[in-house]
Amino acid sequence: MMEIEINQVDLKYKDIRLSLPDKERTLLVSIQENGFFENLSCIESKNSDPILIDGFKRFRCAQKLNILKIPVSFISDNDVDGLIQVIRNHQYHTLTIIEQAAIIEKLFTIYRLSNSDIAKKLGRSPAWVSLRQNFIQKTSESIKLCIFEGKFPLRSYMYSLLPFTRVKNFDQKKIDEFVDIAKGKDLSTRDIDLLAKGFFSGDSQIETQIRDGDLDWTVRQLRELETQSKQNKESKTQIEFTNQNHLLKDIGLIYHLMGKLSYPSSSPPLLQEERLALRDTVTLIEKQFPVFISEIRRMYDR
C-alpha cells in the first residue's frame, strides 16, 4: 500500500463502473468520519500515471472532500490483467452484469482478446462471456450512458424494458425514447415499470401523456387502474369461489337424496297417476345421467 497524489491518477477506465448516487453519499459520510477502510486499486504503468481500475466511488468522494492523497494498491502491471482482476475480485458480489459486460467489451475490442481467451482468463465458460458481449452490444450508447451515470436504474432496463425487445418487429428506438423521457426523474423501479407497461401497451393516450412529460400524473392514473384491475380480479375470484361452494353443496344434496331414496320407504303406495309421473321423471334422469356424470368428472379432473 502507498499513498499517491489524487491529481496523478489516470481515469481512463471510469466508464466501467456504475455511478450510484445514494451509495456514494453514504460512502462520502463514512470516509469523512472514518477515512478509507479499503485501498483504491490501480494498474502500475511504466510510461504514465497510475491507472485507477477499482474504487471510482471512493475517488469521487475524495475529490468532494478535497483529500489530496489517496491510499492505493497496485494489482497489476498491465491493463489486460488489471481488467481481468476486477471481474475476478467481484465475480460473486457487487459487480453488475453491465459492468462485467463493459470490461469484457474493452478486452474484446481494444485488446483483441477472443471469447475463449477471456473465458479462460476468467475461469468462466465461453457462453457466460458471450451472454455479456451480446448484452452490451444490444444496448445503445445513450442508454449505457444513462445507466452508468446513475440516471436510469439497470434493474428497470433489464426487467421492465428488455422484455419488450423480444416482440417481433419491435422498434428499438422506442426503448431509447422511453429512457430519455424517464431518466433523472428519481422514479422508483415500480413507477418505471408502470410507465413502461403503459408506454409499450399500445394505448395511444397514455403514450402521449408520457411523451408530454406528465409522468407524476400518469403514474397516479396507472396506479389507480392497477388497483381497480386487482380489485376486479379479486372480486371475480371470490365469485368463482362462491359458485364452487354452491356446486359442492348441490352435489352433497344430490348424494344425500340418493341415499335416502335407495332404501325402502314407509310412505303410502303411489297412486296410478303418481307412478306414471315418477316413471317419466326417472326416464329423463336416466337420459341425463351420463352427461351429468361426465360434466362433474370434468370439473375435478381439469
C-alpha positions as a printed NumPy array, in Angstrom:
array([[   0.   ,    0.   ,    0.   ],
       [   1.138,    3.519,   -0.73 ],
       [  -0.334,    6.992,   -0.955],
       [  -0.304,    8.987,   -4.182],
       [  -1.409,   12.448,   -5.17 ],
       [  -5.025,   12.397,   -6.3  ],
       [  -4.251,   14.521,   -9.349],
       [  -1.719,   11.943,  -10.566],
       [  -4.334,    9.247,  -11.218],
       [  -5.334,    8.245,  -14.749],
       [  -9.146,    7.786,  -15.007],
       [  -9.39 ,    6.24 ,  -18.468],
       [ -11.466,    3.32 ,  -17.138],
       [ -14.004,    5.371,  -15.198],
       [ -16.764,    4.229,  -17.567],
       [ -16.619,    0.559,  -16.468],
       [ -18.338,    1.113,  -13.113],
       [ -21.814,    2.398,  -12.276],
       [ -22.31 ,    5.701,  -10.539],
       [ -24.754,    5.057,   -7.677],
       [ -25.564,    8.43 ,   -6.067],
       [ -27.27 ,    7.048,   -2.937],
       [ -24.463,    4.623,   -2.181],
       [ -21.893,    7.331,   -2.922],
       [ -23.49 ,    9.749,   -0.443],
       [ -23.309,    7.106,    2.283],
       [ -19.706,    6.335,    1.377],
       [ -18.783,   10.023,    1.468],
       [ -20.036,   10.358,    5.059],
       [ -18.128,    7.216,    6.053],
       [ -14.858,    8.459,    4.529],
       [ -15.347,   11.895,    6.081],
       [ -15.813,   10.404,    9.551],
       [ -13.538,    7.356,    9.448],
       [ -11.203,    7.683,    6.479],
       [ -10.604,    4.925,    3.908],
       [ -11.303,    1.361,    5.017],
       [ -10.104,   -0.029,    1.697],
       [  -7.4  ,    0.987,   -0.726],
       [  -8.17 ,    2.014,   -4.271],
       [  -6.817,   -0.421,   -6.884],
       [  -4.505,    0.76 ,   -9.641],
       [  -2.532,   -0.574,  -12.574],
       [   1.153,    0.325,  -12.325],
       [   2.168,    1.851,  -15.631],
       [   5.808,    2.405,  -16.506],
       [   5.125,    5.117,  -19.062],
       [   2.266,    7.034,  -17.451],
       [   0.471,    7.847,  -14.216],
       [  -1.12 ,    5.037,  -12.164],
       [  -4.363,    3.897,  -13.797],
       [  -7.34 ,    3.608,  -11.469],
       [  -9.122,    0.321,  -12.087],
       [ -11.288,   -0.144,   -8.979],
       [ -12.538,    2.383,   -6.43 ],
       [ -14.083,    5.142,   -8.534],
       [ -16.765,    5.998,   -5.944],
       [ -14.072,    6.397,   -3.291],
       [ -12.087,    8.526,   -5.711],
       [ -15.029,   10.89 ,   -6.331],
       [ -15.685,   11.1  ,   -2.591],
       [ -12.056,   12.06 ,   -2.034],
       [ -12.383,   14.797,   -4.651],
       [ -15.52 ,   16.183,   -2.972],
       [ -13.783,   16.148,    0.418],
       [ -10.655,   17.845,   -1.022],
       [  -8.46 ,   14.919,    0.043],
       [  -5.116,   15.411,   -1.678],
       [  -3.619,   11.927,   -1.19 ],
       [  -5.364,    8.567,   -1.552],
       [  -4.249,    5.076,   -0.474],
       [  -3.754,    2.707,   -3.4  ],
       [  -2.671,   -0.863,   -4.052],
       [  -1.177,   -1.949,   -7.368],
       [  -2.908,   -5.122,   -8.556],
       [  -1.256,   -5.439,  -11.974],
       [   1.403,   -4.004,  -14.241],
       [  -0.7  ,   -4.237,  -17.426],
       [  -4.22 ,   -3.281,  -18.479],
       [  -5.48 ,   -6.714,  -19.514],
       [  -4.621,   -8.41 ,  -16.228],
       [  -5.945,   -5.406,  -14.327],
       [  -9.339,   -5.592,  -16.043],
       [  -9.468,   -9.356,  -15.508],
       [  -8.695,   -8.887,  -11.81 ],
       [ -11.631,   -6.513,  -11.366],
       [ -14.075,   -9.179,  -12.573],
       [ -12.375,  -11.984,  -10.657],
       [ -12.33 ,   -9.955,   -7.437],
       [ -16.012,   -9.06 ,   -7.742],
       [ -17.489,  -12.053,   -9.548],
       [ -19.527,  -13.182,   -6.546],
       [ -20.734,   -9.756,   -5.388],
       [ -21.138,   -6.046,   -6.219],
       [ -20.242,   -6.181,   -9.933],
       [ -23.378,   -5.959,  -12.094],
       [ -23.832,   -7.682,  -15.441],
       [ -23.446,   -4.412,  -17.353],
       [ -20.154,   -3.646,  -15.546],
       [ -18.882,   -7.132,  -16.361],
       [ -20.031,   -6.603,  -19.95 ],
       [ -18.295,   -3.216,  -20.211],
       [ -14.987,   -4.741,  -19.092],
       [ -15.364,   -7.704,  -21.458],
       [ -16.122,   -5.29 ,  -24.321],
       [ -12.823,   -3.482,  -23.702],
       [ -10.907,   -6.764,  -23.6  ],
       [ -12.615,   -7.784,  -26.845],
       [ -12.449,   -4.53 ,  -28.831],
       [  -9.351,   -2.729,  -27.522],
       [  -7.064,   -5.616,  -26.585],
       [  -8.375,   -8.067,  -29.22 ],
       [  -8.846,  -10.999,  -26.875],
       [ -11.064,  -13.765,  -28.236],
       [ -14.138,  -15.071,  -26.49 ],
       [ -12.297,  -18.233,  -25.435],
       [  -9.251,  -16.257,  -24.214],
       [ -11.43 ,  -14.089,  -21.982],
       [ -13.353,  -17.13 ,  -20.694],
       [ -10.1  ,  -18.937,  -19.879],
       [  -8.617,  -15.973,  -18.014],
       [ -11.818,  -15.51 ,  -16.001],
       [ -12.34 ,  -19.199,  -15.306],
       [ -15.768,  -18.953,  -16.917],
       [ -17.483,  -20.653,  -19.844],
       [ -17.488,  -19.093,  -23.337],
       [ -21.306,  -18.942,  -23.069],
       [ -21.001,  -16.775,  -19.931],
       [ -18.759,  -14.359,  -21.846],
       [ -20.979,  -14.382,  -24.97 ],
       [ -24.059,  -13.524,  -22.921],
       [ -22.378,  -10.342,  -21.673],
       [ -20.979,   -9.462,  -25.078],
       [ -24.45 ,   -9.711,  -26.616],
       [ -25.973,   -7.719,  -23.768],
       [ -23.608,   -4.758,  -24.133],
       [ -23.72 ,   -4.821,  -27.948],
       [ -27.53 ,   -4.655,  -27.999],
       [ -27.627,   -1.749,  -25.538],
       [ -27.46 ,    1.651,  -27.238],
       [ -24.753,    4.166,  -26.308],
       [ -27.312,    6.627,  -24.931],
       [ -28.85 ,    4.018,  -22.623],
       [ -25.429,    2.804,  -21.46 ],
       [ -24.511,    6.378,  -20.602],
       [ -27.732,    6.894,  -18.609],
       [ -27.229,    3.662,  -16.667],
       [ -23.544,    4.249,  -15.89 ],
       [ -24.202,    7.837,  -14.815],
       [ -26.936,    6.661,  -12.443],
       [ -29.736,    8.464,  -14.309],
       [ -31.701,    5.294,  -15.078],
       [ -31.721,    2.094,  -12.98 ],
       [ -30.165,   -1.002,  -14.529],
       [ -32.827,   -3.2  ,  -12.935],
       [ -35.615,   -1.29 ,  -14.716],
       [ -33.813,   -1.563,  -18.04 ],
       [ -33.331,   -5.319,  -17.677],
       [ -36.698,   -6.329,  -16.248],
       [ -39.125,   -3.594,  -17.376],
       [ -37.795,   -2.666,  -20.84 ],
       [ -35.788,   -5.545,  -22.326],
       [ -38.78 ,   -7.96 ,  -22.355],
       [ -40.449,   -5.686,  -24.929],
       [ -37.497,   -6.077,  -27.315],
       [ -38.35 ,   -9.764,  -27.737],
       [ -41.524,   -8.776,  -29.589],
       [ -41.219,   -9.332,  -33.339],
       [ -40.546,   -6.15 ,  -35.366],
       [ -40.175,   -4.088,  -32.189],
       [ -38.704,   -0.612,  -32.708],
       [ -35.502,   -0.395,  -30.628],
       [ -35.57 ,    3.393,  -30.859],
       [ -38.684,    3.405,  -28.711],
       [ -36.651,    1.983,  -25.801],
       [ -34.16 ,    4.855,  -26.197],
       [ -37.03 ,    7.33 ,  -26.297],
       [ -38.594,    5.985,  -23.102],
       [ -35.271,    6.042,  -21.221],
       [ -34.654,    9.616,  -22.391],
       [ -38.079,   10.634,  -21.034],
       [ -37.77 ,    8.825,  -17.685],
       [ -34.077,    9.406,  -16.909],
       [ -33.107,   11.583,  -13.978],
       [ -36.689,   11.877,  -12.683],
       [ -35.979,    9.998,   -9.432],
       [ -38.708,    7.481,  -10.255],
       [ -38.908,    4.233,   -8.321],
       [ -38.44 ,    0.971,  -10.217],
       [ -42.139,    0.223,   -9.597],
       [ -43.166,    3.55 ,  -11.15 ],
       [ -40.895,    2.947,  -14.151],
       [ -42.436,   -0.493,  -14.583],
       [ -45.945,    1.014,  -14.587],
       [ -44.949,    3.711,  -17.093],
       [ -43.206,    1.182,  -19.344],
       [ -46.268,   -1.061,  -19.455],
       [ -48.403,    1.96 ,  -20.332],
       [ -45.943,    3.301,  -22.912],
       [ -45.462,   -0.003,  -24.741],
       [ -49.01 ,   -1.385,  -24.335],
       [ -50.364,    0.33 ,  -27.43 ],
       [ -52.599,    2.779,  -25.546],
       [ -52.003,    5.971,  -27.563],
       [ -53.461,    8.245,  -24.859],
       [ -51.077,    7.028,  -22.157],
       [ -48.173,    7.067,  -24.61 ],
       [ -48.934,   10.708,  -25.466],
       [ -49.165,   11.672,  -21.785],
       [ -45.753,   10.131,  -21.122],
       [ -44.245,   11.839,  -24.189],
       [ -45.653,   15.158,  -22.94 ],
       [ -43.801,   14.658,  -19.656],
       [ -46.886,   14.207,  -17.446],
       [ -45.14 ,   11.422,  -15.542],
       [ -46.374,   12.054,  -11.993],
       [ -49.996,   12.37 ,  -13.106],
       [ -49.679,    9.324,  -15.39 ],
       [ -48.16 ,    7.226,  -12.603],
       [ -51.086,    8.098,  -10.321],
       [ -53.541,    7.204,  -13.077],
       [ -51.814,    3.891,  -13.795],
       [ -51.742,    3.043,  -10.087],
       [ -55.499,    3.601,   -9.892],
       [ -56.045,    1.399,  -12.945],
       [ -53.797,   -1.277,  -11.438],
       [ -55.694,   -1.154,   -8.123],
       [ -59.04 ,   -1.329,   -9.929],
       [ -57.861,   -4.27 ,  -12.033],
       [ -56.63 ,   -6.059,   -8.91 ],
       [ -59.952,   -5.47 ,   -7.149],
       [ -61.886,   -6.739,  -10.174],
       [ -59.715,   -9.826,  -10.289],
       [ -60.2  ,  -10.466,   -6.574],
       [ -63.956,   -9.961,   -6.971],
       [ -64.066,  -12.411,   -9.88 ],
       [ -62.085,  -14.944,   -7.867],
       [ -64.474,  -14.548,   -4.936],
       [ -67.499,  -15.082,   -7.218],
       [ -65.916,  -18.208,   -8.687],
       [ -65.116,  -19.476,   -5.184],
       [ -68.719,  -18.825,   -4.085],
       [ -70.053,  -20.603,   -7.155],
       [ -67.786,  -23.549,   -6.391],
       [ -69.164,  -23.635,   -2.834],
       [ -72.716,  -23.708,   -4.199],
       [ -71.772,  -26.519,   -6.553],
       [ -70.362,  -28.608,   -3.714],
       [ -73.499,  -28.01 ,   -1.646],
       [ -75.72 ,  -29.039,   -4.553],
       [ -73.719,  -32.217,   -5.203],
       [ -73.88 ,  -33.017,   -1.496],
       [ -77.643,  -32.602,   -1.546],
       [ -77.956,  -34.946,   -4.554],
       [ -75.839,  -37.549,   -2.753],
       [ -77.989,  -37.207,    0.374],
       [ -81.26 ,  -37.666,   -1.597],
       [ -79.847,  -40.638,   -3.493],
       [ -79.026,  -42.314,   -0.204],
       [ -82.438,  -41.51 ,    1.217],
       [ -84.269,  -42.964,   -1.82 ],
       [ -82.109,  -46.085,   -2.032],
       [ -83.838,  -47.755,    0.946],
       [ -87.474,  -48.944,    1.311],
       [ -89.819,  -46.178,    2.338],
       [ -92.685,  -46.35 ,    4.812],
       [ -94.613,  -43.792,    2.744],
       [ -98.083,  -44.791,    1.431],
       [ -98.231,  -46.523,   -2.003],
       [ -98.275,  -44.214,   -5.032],
       [-101.443,  -43.638,   -6.973],
       [-101.597,  -44.599,  -10.669],
       [-101.09 ,  -41.025,  -11.845],
       [ -98.161,  -40.558,   -9.437],
       [ -96.492,  -43.772,  -10.682],
       [ -96.772,  -42.573,  -14.286],
       [ -95.31 ,  -39.189,  -13.391],
       [ -92.456,  -40.893,  -11.493],
       [ -91.765,  -43.185,  -14.479],
       [ -91.481,  -40.22 ,  -16.83 ],
       [ -89.165,  -38.384,  -14.453],
       [ -86.922,  -41.423,  -13.97 ],
       [ -86.716,  -41.835,  -17.765],
       [ -85.497,  -38.232,  -18.055],
       [ -82.972,  -38.796,  -15.24 ],
       [ -81.615,  -41.897,  -16.98 ],
       [ -81.113,  -39.937,  -20.204],
       [ -79.436,  -37.01 ,  -18.411],
       [ -77.336,  -39.072,  -16.003],
       [ -74.353,  -39.922,  -18.337],
       [ -73.979,  -36.232,  -19.299],
       [ -74.27 ,  -35.227,  -15.645],
       [ -71.537,  -37.658,  -14.511],
       [ -69.259,  -36.686,  -17.416],
       [ -69.535,  -32.952,  -16.582],
       [ -68.913,  -33.481,  -12.867],
       [ -65.812,  -35.578,  -13.6  ],
       [ -64.552,  -32.909,  -15.995],
       [ -64.753,  -30.362,  -13.169],
       [ -62.481,  -32.255,  -10.814],
       [ -60.128,  -33.71 ,  -13.455],
       [ -59.104,  -30.414,  -15.082]])
